[in-house]
């Protein structure tokens, strides 16, 4: 007879490993991002590809952060079924997470 070993993985609290670097990268892009992206009415249509570049992270990392609820997309006031990621809002959420020692 053979033995059976069962193990359980402990669910860890979601975290951002290098939040300081992400905040620094995003702050560096804030002054000029509107000249780099499409603007409709008063909304800068910032998509995931822009945010990954602004934060200095990969797309899977961004998707994981969104899934874990660190920040979310904002629905456009003017374009149906269009969501975007305001960098100012993302920065605000990252700073709040850092202050609460989530990361």
Buried (B, 14 or more C-beta within 10 A) or exposed (E): EEEEEEEEEEEEEBEBEEBEEBBEBBBEBEEEBEEEBEEEEEBBBBBBEBBBEBBBBEEEBBEBBBEEEBBBBBEBEEEEEBEBBBBEBBBEBBBEBBEEEBB
